[in-house]
């Protein structure tokens, strides 16, 4: 991704009330002159998933007998994959216990399977954004640090109205963001140079990915 495109990252954030469809349309007009494809993050960018993620992890923590966390805290916990999320929510001193981290992650996935769509919604303006990008014939893709199976399920459920070329979540043996491996692989599979991609995400992890993939 080129230097100019990196600065598009704040367009979508955890504060959707500050972004409306008119602002998005204006921004798109300025951004799409030199790009051919878009690589989106999922959670916190296209979908507001934090409530379901928090409820699921808190249920896992309760099962393990550990304190839970307010939903607001999860906005800072998520974004680097399930294992790191588990380390962040476990009590200090227990976050290095690999067996416990694995157990917490497994429990969270089981709980998330029960409630992944309870409160999750598209952010305001996202429908208009995706439709506008589609009309401009940009190739749309998604790369998430969420495990691949729930990533695909969420996209199929909430975002099936738009033609995403590639939808990838975290897979065994593939480094997670901010490592650029998966992002550059998507660019190659699309047959489009990374410099012609726009990366849209909501965290430092996404910014670092865009910079590394440049």
KAVEN-V899580 format. One record per residue. RES is the residue in three letters. PHI is phi in whole degrees, -180 to 180 (none if undefined). PSI is psi as a letter, one per 30 degrees, with the letter a starting at -180 (none if undefined). Layout:
res->{RES/RES}
phi->{PHI/PHI}
psi->{PSI/PSI}
//
This chain:
res->{UNK/UNK/UNK/UNK/UNK/UNK/UNK/UNK/UNK/UNK/UNK/UNK/UNK/UNK/UNK/UNK/UNK/UNK/UNK/UNK/UNK/UNK/UNK/UNK/UNK/UNK/UNK/UNK/UNK/UNK/UNK/UNK/UNK/UNK/UNK/UNK/UNK/UNK/UNK/UNK/UNK/UNK/UNK/UNK/UNK/UNK/UNK/UNK/UNK/UNK/UNK/UNK/UNK/UNK/UNK/UNK/UNK/UNK/UNK/UNK/UNK/UNK/UNK/UNK/UNK/UNK/UNK/UNK/UNK/UNK/UNK/UNK/UNK/UNK/UNK/UNK/UNK/UNK/UNK/UNK/UNK/UNK/UNK/UNK/UNK/UNK/UNK/UNK/UNK/UNK/UNK/UNK/UNK/UNK/UNK/UNK/UNK/UNK/UNK/UNK/UNK/UNK/UNK/UNK/UNK/UNK/UNK/UNK/UNK/UNK/UNK/UNK/UNK/UNK/UNK/UNK/UNK/UNK/UNK/UNK/UNK/UNK/UNK/UNK/UNK/UNK/UNK/UNK/UNK/UNK/UNK/UNK/UNK/UNK/UNK/UNK/UNK/UNK/UNK/UNK/UNK/UNK/UNK/UNK/UNK/UNK/UNK/UNK/UNK/UNK/UNK/UNK/UNK/UNK/UNK/UNK/UNK/UNK/UNK/UNK/UNK/UNK/UNK/UNK/UNK/UNK/UNK/UNK/UNK/UNK/UNK/UNK/UNK/UNK/UNK/UNK/UNK/UNK/UNK/UNK/UNK/UNK/UNK/UNK/UNK/UNK/UNK/UNK/UNK/UNK/UNK/UNK/UNK/UNK/UNK/UNK/UNK/UNK/UNK/UNK/UNK/UNK/UNK/UNK/UNK/UNK/UNK/UNK/UNK/UNK/UNK/UNK/UNK/UNK}
phi->{none/-81/-59/-62/-72/-60/-77/-79/-55/-71/-56/-115/-145/-76/-118/-62/-66/-90/-123/-124/-65/-65/-62/-62/-64/-61/-62/-58/-60/-80/-96/-92/-66/-122/-117/-117/-149/-128/-116/-96/-74/-109/-71/85/-120/-92/-117/-88/-108/-62/-65/-68/-64/-65/-60/-69/-68/-64/-65/-65/-63/-63/-62/-81/85/-111/-62/-95/-130/-67/-56/-56/-65/-69/-65/-100/-79/-84/122/-117/102/-67/-62/-69/-58/-61/-64/-72/-92/-73/-58/-56/98/-103/-75/-104/-80/-62/-64/-68/-61/-65/-64/-63/-64/-64/-64/-61/-62/-64/-68/-65/-59/-85/-142/-62/-117/-63/-122/-67/-145/-67/-68/-56/91/-68/-58/-65/-61/-65/-64/-64/-64/-63/-62/-89/61/-83/-82/-99/-143/-134/-134/-125/-87/-69/-49/-61/-60/-67/-63/-62/-62/-65/-66/-61/-82/-99/-127/-72/-78/-123/-88/-79/-71/-131/-129/-127/-108/-67/-127/-57/85/-110/-60/-82/-56/-87/-58/-83/-54/-69/-65/-70/-65/-63/-60/-63/-65/-79/71/-127/-63/-57/-71/-101/-99/-109/-105/-120/-150/-127/-132/-60/-58/-69/-60/-65/-63/-61/-65/-68/-86/-63}
psi->{k/l/e/e/f/e/f/f/e/f/e/k/a/g/i/f/f/f/k/l/e/e/e/e/e/e/e/e/e/f/f/g/e/g/l/f/l/k/j/k/l/d/k/f/d/e/k/j/f/e/e/e/e/e/e/e/e/e/e/e/e/e/e/f/g/l/k/l/l/l/e/e/f/f/f/f/e/l/f/g/l/e/e/e/e/e/e/f/f/l/k/k/f/f/f/f/j/e/e/e/e/e/e/e/e/e/e/e/e/e/e/e/f/f/g/f/g/e/f/k/l/k/l/k/f/e/e/e/e/e/e/e/e/e/f/g/h/k/k/k/l/k/k/l/f/k/k/e/e/f/e/e/e/e/e/e/e/f/g/f/f/k/i/k/e/k/j/k/a/k/k/k/f/k/k/l/k/g/k/g/e/e/e/e/e/e/e/e/f/f/g/k/k/f/f/g/k/k/k/j/a/g/l/e/e/e/e/e/e/e/e/e/f/none}
//
